[in-house]
């Protein structure tokens, strides 16, 4: 079954959205690289890699459904932030935006009765719930830490330890 043209267009847009997310996270990682927070830099770099993997998953799905992949320009991301808290607040907004994009895609898949696409999108919706929770948890902890350097360094170390977990999860999907 070939993809519905409207759904094909939206899936191509989602490839772009995921690559844009990857670029946003890479900019966040780059900002952290200029600070003492190497753990947060690692966390954001891994987020960037994960978003790239999501884009490739959508890409492969479009290819497997015998539809045309059409790539678009990616906008320059924000590169300056006020604090770790600011970065993670921006990260949550980005995750919420992606969740809405995937919800919109799911609605179209339902409208055109494309159950295979709905199945793919359910995987992404579950992933988004997990992503939003992870960022919210870190935001809550950053708010508790405030401007206390020792607390921020503890959170930074914990964020850096997330690297092994993220890579293991990527390999499994």
N, CA, C and O of each residue as an XYZ file, in Angstrom:
692
protein
N       0.844     -1.183      0.000
C       0.000      0.000      0.000
C       0.890      1.246      0.000
O       1.734      1.420      0.879
N       0.690      2.088     -0.978
C       1.482      3.317     -1.036
C       0.915      4.346     -0.068
O      -0.246      4.282      0.335
N       1.750      5.270      0.281
C       1.353      6.307      1.227
C       0.408      7.311      0.590
O       0.539      7.658     -0.584
N      -0.524      7.759      1.371
C      -1.409      8.847      0.989
C      -0.538     10.088      0.736
O       0.390     10.341      1.504
N      -0.810     10.860     -0.312
C       0.028     12.036     -0.624
C       0.113     13.057      0.521
O       1.177     13.620      0.776
N      -0.999     13.287      1.197
C      -0.987     14.244      2.313
C      -0.095     13.723      3.443
O       0.675     14.480      4.036
N      -0.205     12.439      3.730
C       0.610     11.835      4.778
C       2.083     11.819      4.369
O       2.963     12.038      5.201
N       2.348     11.563      3.096
C       3.731     11.593      2.599
C       4.343     12.965      2.833
O       5.472     13.076      3.309
N       3.596     14.005      2.497
C       4.085     15.376      2.692
C       4.391     15.637      4.164
O       5.433     16.202      4.495
N       3.485     15.228      5.042
C       3.676     15.463      6.469
C       4.824     14.634      7.050
O       5.547     15.109      7.927
N       4.995     13.413      6.574
C       6.120     12.591      7.032
C       7.450     13.208      6.593
O       8.429     13.185      7.339
N       7.476     13.756      5.382
C       8.675     14.456      4.927
C       8.942     15.684      5.795
O      10.092     15.978      6.123
N       7.891     16.393      6.163
C       8.056     17.535      7.057
C       8.600     17.079      8.406
O       9.399     17.778      9.028
N       8.162     15.901      8.854
C       8.632     15.407     10.142
C      10.097     15.009     10.095
O      10.811     15.152     11.088
N      10.549     14.516      8.958
C      11.995     14.256      8.808
C      12.744     15.562      9.070
O      13.728     15.592      9.809
N      12.261     16.638      8.450
C      12.871     17.953      8.634
C      12.756     18.411     10.089
O      13.712     18.950     10.646
N      11.587     18.198     10.710
C      11.393     18.604     12.107
C      12.377     17.884     13.031
O      12.935     18.489     13.945
N      12.582     16.602     12.788
C      13.499     15.828     13.627
C      14.948     16.281     13.418
O      15.720     16.365     14.373
N      15.306     16.569     12.173
C      16.665     17.060     11.910
C      16.856     18.452     12.515
O      17.935     18.770     13.014
N      15.813     19.278     12.473
C      15.886     20.596     13.113
C      16.058     20.436     14.621
O      16.822     21.177     15.240
N      15.355     19.476     15.215
C      15.512     19.206     16.644
C      16.940     18.774     16.948
O      17.526     19.200     17.943
N      17.488     17.936     16.100
C      18.861     17.494     16.278
C      19.812     18.691     16.271
O      20.738     18.770     17.079
N      19.570     19.602     15.363
C      20.408     20.793     15.225
C      20.268     21.702     16.450
O      21.247     22.286     16.915
N      19.043     21.812     16.963
C      18.793     22.618     18.165
C      19.564     22.030     19.345
O      20.217     22.758     20.092
N      19.484     20.708     19.509
C      20.203     20.067     20.610
C      21.716     20.170     20.426
O      22.455     20.289     21.404
N      22.173     20.125     19.189
C      23.603     20.277     18.946
C      24.057     21.687     19.343
O      25.147     21.858     19.888
N      23.225     22.686     19.070
C      23.541     24.062     19.480
C      23.568     24.178     21.007
O      24.398     24.894     21.568
N      22.658     23.471     21.668
C      22.656     23.472     23.134
C      23.923     22.808     23.666
O      24.534     23.295     24.618
N      24.312     21.701     23.052
C      25.549     21.021     23.455
C      26.742     21.953     23.267
O      27.615     22.035     24.131
N      26.774     22.647     22.146
C      27.879     23.557     21.856
C      27.939     24.682     22.896
O      29.023     25.086     23.314
N      26.774     25.181     23.310
C      26.756     26.214     24.347
C      27.345     25.665     25.643
O      28.174     26.314     26.280
N      26.911     24.465     26.028
C      27.429     23.858     27.255
C      28.928     23.586     27.165
O      29.618     23.626     28.184
N      29.443     23.314     25.977
C      30.876     23.067     25.805
C      31.706     24.287     26.207
O      32.892     24.156     26.512
N      31.101     25.456     26.209
C      31.795     26.693     26.582
C      31.634     27.005     28.071
O      32.022     28.078     28.533
N      31.063     26.065     28.810
C      30.844     26.221     30.251
C      31.568     25.085     30.977
O      32.138     24.208     30.327
N      31.555     25.088     32.301
C      32.159     23.960     33.037
C      31.276     22.702     33.045
O      31.649     21.698     33.652
N      30.134     22.744     32.392
C      29.143     21.667     32.471
C      29.284     20.648     31.340
O      28.460     20.606     30.427
N      30.318     19.843     31.409
C      30.557     18.852     30.354
C      29.507     17.740     30.352
O      29.231     17.156     29.304
N      28.920     17.441     31.511
C      27.863     16.425     31.574
C      26.614     16.878     30.836
O      25.999     16.098     30.108
N      26.241     18.135     31.022
C      25.086     18.668     30.292
C      25.378     18.714     28.793
O      24.492     18.466     27.976
N      26.628     19.033     28.435
C      27.020     19.040     27.016
C      26.834     17.645     26.428
O      26.302     17.493     25.328
N      27.272     16.636     27.160
C      27.133     15.254     26.707
C      25.661     14.872     26.574
O      25.268     14.222     25.605
N      24.860     15.273     27.539
C      23.423     14.981     27.526
C      22.783     15.547     26.258
O      22.042     14.856     25.559
N      23.086     16.823     25.975
C      22.495     17.478     24.798
C      23.041     16.879     23.498
O      22.303     16.747     22.521
N      24.310     16.520     23.481
C      24.876     15.887     22.291
C      24.171     14.564     22.010
O      23.857     14.252     20.861
N      23.927     13.794     23.057
C      23.213     12.527     22.877
C      21.768     12.754     22.434
O      21.219     11.970     21.660
N      21.162     13.823     22.927
C      19.814     14.165     22.458
C      19.840     14.469     20.959
O      18.947     14.063     20.216
N      20.866     15.181     20.533
C      21.011     15.497     19.117
C      21.105     14.219     18.287
O      20.450     14.088     17.254
N      21.916     13.292     18.746
C      22.069     12.015     18.029
C      20.744     11.252     17.995
O      20.395     10.650     16.980
N      20.022     11.281     19.088
C      18.742     10.578     19.148
C      17.741     11.173     18.158
O      17.006     10.439     17.497
N      17.714     12.505     18.058
C      16.798     13.151     17.109
C      17.183     12.815     15.667
O      16.313     12.646     14.812
N      18.472     12.719     15.405
C      18.913     12.300     14.070
C      18.426     10.884     13.780
O      17.970     10.595     12.674
N      18.523     10.008     14.769
C      18.042      8.632     14.586
C      16.530      8.617     14.331
O      16.043      7.806     13.543
N      15.799      9.498     14.984
C      14.354      9.595     14.747
C      14.085     10.030     13.305
O      13.210      9.483     12.634
N      14.845     11.017     12.844
C      14.679     11.471     11.452
C      14.945     10.323     10.483
O      14.227     10.151      9.499
N      15.978      9.547     10.770
C      16.312      8.430      9.886
C      15.249      7.334      9.933
O      15.020      6.641      8.941
N      14.615      7.183     11.065
C      13.527      6.207     11.179
C      12.347      6.638     10.295
O      11.757      5.815      9.594
N      12.015      7.914     10.334
C      10.966      8.426      9.442
C      11.395      8.303      7.978
O      10.606      7.895      7.127
N      12.645      8.657      7.694
C      13.188      8.551      6.341
C      13.008      7.132      5.811
O      12.471      6.930      4.722
N      13.463      6.152      6.591
C      13.392      4.760      6.148
C      11.953      4.309      5.957
O      11.655      3.531      5.050
N      11.066      4.795      6.807
C       9.657      4.441      6.682
C       9.091      4.960      5.357
O       8.379      4.235      4.662
N       9.400      6.194      5.009
C       8.919      6.765      3.735
C       9.481      5.961      2.569
O       8.757      5.638      1.627
N      10.761      5.640      2.631
C      11.390      4.835      1.577
C      10.734      3.460      1.488
O      10.407      2.991      0.398
N      10.544      2.819      2.634
C       9.950      1.479      2.658
C       8.522      1.468      2.128
O       8.051      0.447      1.625
N       7.843      2.584      2.238
C       6.472      2.685      1.730
C       6.454      3.145      0.270
O       5.396      3.478     -0.263
N       7.599      3.161     -0.361
C       7.739      3.489     -1.776
C       7.257      4.902     -2.106
O       6.643      5.144     -3.145
N       7.554      5.824     -1.191
C       7.212      7.232     -1.405
C       8.508      8.026     -1.557
O       9.590      7.548     -1.216
N       8.379      9.220     -2.063
C       9.552     10.061     -2.312
C       9.928     10.858     -1.066
O       9.085     11.500     -0.440
N      11.209     10.802     -0.723
C      11.735     11.622      0.360
C      12.119     12.974     -0.223
O      12.823     13.055     -1.229
N      11.646     14.030      0.424
C      11.982     15.391     -0.001
C      12.505     16.156      1.200
O      11.760     16.455      2.134
N      13.793     16.468      1.168
C      14.435     17.164      2.277
C      14.351     18.670      2.074
O      14.409     19.170      0.950
N      14.212     19.379      3.189
C      14.091     20.835      3.162
C      15.230     21.475      3.950
O      16.009     20.784      4.606
N      15.315     22.776      3.879
C      16.315     23.546      4.607
C      16.033     23.493      6.102
O      14.878     23.459      6.529
N      17.095     23.486      6.884
C      16.966     23.530      8.345
C      17.392     24.920      8.808
O      18.450     25.421      8.427
N      16.552     25.529      9.633
C      16.829     26.879     10.131
C      17.970     26.870     11.147
O      18.215     25.871     11.823
N      18.652     27.994     11.237
C      19.724     28.151     12.225
C      19.095     28.136     13.618
O      18.118     28.844     13.865
N      19.652     27.331     14.530
C      19.091     27.288     15.883
C      19.604     28.428     16.763
O      20.604     29.075     16.451
N      18.904     28.654     17.853
C      19.358     29.598     18.872
C      20.678     29.071     19.434
O      20.823     27.870     19.661
N      21.631     29.960     19.654
C      22.950     29.503     20.111
C      23.384     30.130     21.428
O      24.451     29.794     21.943
N      22.582     31.032     21.984
C      22.976     31.697     23.216
C      21.907     31.472     24.282
O      20.717     31.660     24.031
N      22.337     31.074     25.454
C      21.423     30.778     26.546
C      21.908     31.466     27.803
O      23.076     31.840     27.904
N      21.005     31.635     28.770
C      21.337     32.345     30.008
C      21.942     31.432     31.071
O      22.790     31.855     31.857
N      21.493     30.165     31.087
C      21.864     29.268     32.178
C      21.471     27.842     31.811
O      20.752     27.629     30.835
N      21.938     26.863     32.585
C      21.461     25.494     32.353
C      19.937     25.397     32.436
O      19.314     24.679     31.653
N      19.343     26.116     33.379
C      17.887     26.107     33.507
C      17.233     26.594     32.217
O      16.274     25.986     31.743
N      17.739     27.673     31.651
C      17.214     28.213     30.396
C      17.311     27.183     29.269
O      16.372     27.028     28.488
N      18.435     26.486     29.185
C      18.613     25.479     28.132
C      17.560     24.382     28.274
O      16.927     23.994     27.292
N      17.375     23.890     29.484
C      16.416     22.805     29.678
C      14.973     23.277     29.512
O      14.112     22.491     29.118
N      14.699     24.539     29.806
C      13.364     25.079     29.528
C      13.110     25.098     28.021
O      12.020     24.760     27.561
N      14.123     25.496     27.266
C      14.017     25.485     25.801
C      13.872     24.052     25.284
O      13.133     23.799     24.333
N      14.576     23.129     25.913
C      14.503     21.723     25.530
C      13.082     21.188     25.727
O      12.560     20.485     24.863
N      12.462     21.517     26.851
C      11.091     21.059     27.091
C      10.140     21.630     26.043
O       9.278     20.915     25.533
N      10.289     22.898     25.724
C       9.442     23.500     24.686
C       9.616     22.771     23.359
O       8.647     22.533     22.639
N      10.861     22.418     23.044
C      11.136     21.701     21.789
C      10.471     20.328     21.796
O       9.868     19.923     20.802
N      10.581     19.618     22.906
C       9.961     18.292     22.990
C       8.442     18.385     22.888
O       7.808     17.548     22.245
N       7.863     19.390     23.514
C       6.407     19.570     23.436
C       5.969     19.896     22.009
O       4.912     19.454     21.559
N       6.780     20.662     21.313
C       6.488     20.988     19.911
C       6.513     19.726     19.052
O       5.629     19.521     18.220
N       7.518     18.889     19.252
C       7.627     17.648     18.477
C       6.456     16.718     18.809
O       5.903     16.070     17.921
N       6.087     16.657     20.076
C       4.934     15.833     20.460
C       3.693     16.281     19.708
O       2.941     15.449     19.200
N       3.473     17.586     19.632
C       2.303     18.099     18.911
C       2.385     17.759     17.421
O       1.376     17.411     16.809
N       3.564     17.858     16.846
C       3.729     17.522     15.431
C       3.370     16.061     15.175
O       2.717     15.743     14.181
N       3.791     15.184     16.063
C       3.511     13.761     15.881
C       2.032     13.474     16.141
O       1.439     12.639     15.457
N       1.437     14.142     17.103
C      -0.009     14.016     17.312
C      -0.778     14.417     16.055
O      -1.733     13.747     15.661
N      -0.357     15.505     15.434
C      -1.010     15.964     14.202
C      -0.856     14.922     13.088
O      -1.800     14.660     12.342
N       0.321     14.340     12.984
C       0.562     13.285     11.997
C      -0.348     12.083     12.257
O      -0.916     11.511     11.327
N      -0.478     11.712     13.522
C      -1.320     10.571     13.890
C      -2.768     10.810     13.471
O      -3.434      9.904     12.972
N      -3.248     12.032     13.677
C      -4.623     12.370     13.283
C      -4.832     12.185     11.783
O      -5.869     11.674     11.359
N      -3.862     12.595     10.986
C      -3.972     12.426      9.533
C      -3.932     10.939      9.181
O      -4.697     10.480      8.333
N      -3.050     10.192      9.826
C      -2.982      8.746      9.571
C      -4.319      8.081      9.895
O      -4.747      7.165      9.193
N      -4.972      8.539     10.953
C      -6.303      8.020     11.286
C      -7.318      8.387     10.211
O      -8.129      7.555      9.805
N      -7.272      9.633      9.752
C      -8.218     10.108      8.739
C      -8.122      9.297      7.456
O      -9.136      8.981      6.835
N      -6.901      8.963      7.065
C      -6.708      8.236      5.807
C      -6.665      6.721      6.019
O      -6.406      5.959      5.087
N      -6.922      6.298      7.259
C      -6.979      4.875      7.620
C      -5.691      4.122      7.280
O      -5.723      3.008      6.757
N      -4.556      4.757      7.590
C      -3.260      4.126      7.365
C      -2.774      3.564      8.701
O      -2.121      4.258      9.480
N      -3.099      2.310      8.946
C      -2.803      1.691     10.234
C      -1.310      1.442     10.439
O      -0.834      1.483     11.573
N      -0.577      1.190      9.382
C       0.877      1.010      9.505
C       1.528      2.311      9.989
O       2.420      2.293     10.837
N       1.076      3.416      9.446
C       1.629      4.709      9.881
C       1.230      5.005     11.317
O       2.025      5.549     12.085
N       0.015      4.656     11.683
C      -0.421      4.859     13.065
C       0.470      4.056     14.019
O       0.828      4.537     15.094
N       0.819      2.846     13.623
C       1.684      2.016     14.455
C       3.046      2.679     14.655
O       3.544      2.749     15.778
N       3.642      3.162     13.577
C       4.912      3.877     13.670
C       4.778      5.088     14.584
O       5.632      5.328     15.437
N       3.721      5.835     14.404
C       3.535      7.071     15.160
C       3.255      6.807     16.635
O       3.605      7.626     17.485
N       2.638      5.693     16.944
C       2.438      5.329     18.356
C       3.781      5.126     19.050
O       3.957      5.517     20.204
N       4.728      4.511     18.337
C       6.067      4.346     18.906
C       6.653      5.717     19.246
O       7.214      5.914     20.324
N       6.515      6.659     18.313
C       7.055      7.999     18.534
C       6.324      8.721     19.664
O       6.954      9.435     20.444
N       5.018      8.548     19.764
C       4.275      9.208     20.843
C       4.722      8.686     22.209
O       4.852      9.459     23.158
N       4.954      7.393     22.306
C       5.470      6.837     23.559
C       6.866      7.384     23.859
O       7.181      7.701     25.006
N       7.679      7.489     22.848
C       9.026      8.045     22.994
C       8.952      9.499     23.471
O       9.731      9.918     24.327
N       8.019     10.254     22.916
C       7.873     11.655     23.304
C       7.432     11.810     24.755
O       7.898     12.712     25.451
N       6.543     10.943     25.214
C       6.136     11.003     26.627
C       7.356     10.819     27.518
O       7.526     11.529     28.509
N       8.194      9.869     27.159
C       9.414      9.599     27.923
C      10.371     10.788     27.860
O      10.954     11.169     28.875
N      10.536     11.373     26.679
C      11.438     12.514     26.510
C      10.978     13.709     27.341
O      11.779     14.343     28.029
N       9.694     14.009     27.270
C       9.181     15.149     28.042
C       9.375     14.923     29.535
O       9.757     15.844     30.257
N       9.116     13.713     30.000
C       9.275     13.415     31.427
C      10.728     13.580     31.859
O      10.999     14.151     32.915
N      11.655     13.088     31.057
C      13.079     13.193     31.384
C      13.500     14.654     31.513
O      14.219     15.021     32.443
N      13.050     15.481     30.579
C      13.421     16.899     30.623
C      12.734     17.591     31.801
O      13.359     18.395     32.494
N      11.463     17.290     32.033
C      10.757     17.885     33.182
C      11.441     17.517     34.498
O      11.582     18.360     35.384
N      11.863     16.264     34.624
C      12.557     15.831     35.835
C      13.842     16.633     36.037
O      14.133     17.069     37.151
N      14.599     16.827     34.982
C      15.835     17.603     35.098
C      15.514     19.061     35.421
O      16.212     19.684     36.220
N      14.480     19.602     34.815
C      14.082     20.986     35.107
C      13.717     21.148     36.577
O      14.126     22.118     37.216
N      12.962     20.218     37.106
C      12.584     20.275     38.522
C      13.829     20.285     39.405
O      13.902     21.038     40.376
N      14.791     19.459     39.071
C      16.013     19.368     39.863
C      16.872     20.626     39.709
O      17.499     21.075     40.668
N      16.896     21.191     38.500
C      17.641     22.434     38.295
C      17.014     23.583     39.079
O      17.722     24.435     39.616
N      15.695     23.601     39.143
C      15.018     24.645     39.921
C      15.362     24.515     41.401
O      15.575     25.517     42.085
N      15.416     23.279     41.894
C      15.809     23.057     43.287
C      17.249     23.496     43.541
O      17.553     24.071     44.586
N      18.122     23.225     42.590
C      19.539     23.571     42.739
C      19.753     25.074     42.725
O      20.675     25.580     43.365
N      18.906     25.789     41.998
C      19.069     27.234     41.904
C      20.430     27.592     41.338
O      20.846     27.053     40.312
N      21.119     28.498     42.005
C      22.450     28.914     41.553
C      23.566     28.305     42.394
O      24.696     28.792     42.366
N      23.262     27.246     43.143
C      24.261     26.600     43.984
C      25.238     25.808     43.105
O      24.850     24.812     42.496
N      26.501     26.244     43.037
C      27.464     25.563     42.152
C      27.635     24.077     42.456
O      27.732     23.268     41.533
N      27.674     23.710     43.725
C      27.876     22.294     44.067
C      26.703     21.452     43.569
O      26.906     20.368     43.022
N      25.496     21.937     43.753
C      24.305     21.206     43.294
C      24.282     21.098     41.773
O      23.937     20.053     41.222
N      24.650     22.179     41.106
C      24.674     22.162     39.638
C      25.712     21.164     39.124
O      25.476     20.478     38.130
N      26.849     21.084     39.796
C      27.876     20.130     39.365
C      27.445     18.680     39.596
O      27.801     17.797     38.816
N      26.687     18.435     40.653
C      26.150     17.087     40.882
C      25.178     16.726     39.756
O      25.239     15.621     39.216
N      24.288     17.647     39.403
C      23.336     17.394     38.309
C      24.073     17.227     36.986
O      23.696     16.395     36.161
N      25.117     18.013     36.789
C      25.924     17.897     35.572
C      26.551     16.510     35.471
O      26.551     15.899     34.403
N      27.084     16.020     36.583
C      27.696     14.683     36.587
C      26.652     13.621     36.266
O      26.912     12.701     35.490
N      25.476     13.748     36.861
C      24.398     12.796     36.584
C      23.974     12.856     35.115
O      23.730     11.824     34.490
N      23.890     14.058     34.576
C      23.519     14.216     33.165
C      24.546     13.545     32.265
O      24.182     12.938     31.258
N      25.810     13.644     32.611
C      26.868     13.008     31.831
C      26.801     11.495     31.884
O      27.188     10.819     30.931
N      26.308     10.958     32.998
C      26.213      9.492     33.116
C      25.070      8.938     32.278
O      24.995      7.727     32.070
N      24.198      9.781     31.802
C      23.077      9.357     30.954
C      23.566      8.862     29.599
O      22.824      8.190     28.883
N      24.787      9.180     29.244
C      25.351      8.834     27.940
C      25.248      7.338     27.647
O      24.767      6.947     26.583
N      25.685      6.524     28.560
C      25.680      5.073     28.332
C      24.252      4.550     28.161
O      23.996      3.681     27.327
N      23.327      5.090     28.959
C      21.924      4.667     28.855
C      21.354      5.024     27.486
O      20.706      4.198     26.844
N      21.596      6.245     27.047
C      21.040      6.713     25.775
C      21.573      5.886     24.602
O      20.819      5.527     23.698
N      22.846      5.591     24.620
C      23.420      4.810     23.522
C      22.866      3.388     23.504
O      22.624      2.826     22.436
N      22.667      2.812     24.680
C      22.108      1.457     24.755
C      20.685      1.433     24.219
O      20.293      0.494     23.526
N      19.911      2.465     24.539
C      18.531      2.536     24.050
C      18.490      2.710     22.533
O      17.654      2.106     21.861
N      19.388      3.533     21.994
C      19.433      3.753     20.547
C      19.737      2.457     19.821
O      19.164      2.188     18.765
N      20.617      1.665     20.366
C      20.990      0.407     19.737
C      19.821     -0.570     19.719
O      19.717     -1.400     18.816
N      18.945     -0.476     20.712
C      17.827     -1.392     20.836
C      16.689     -1.055     19.871
O      15.865     -1.922     19.578
N      16.624      0.176     19.372
C      15.499      0.583     18.510
C      15.835      0.545     17.059
O      14.991      0.859     16.221
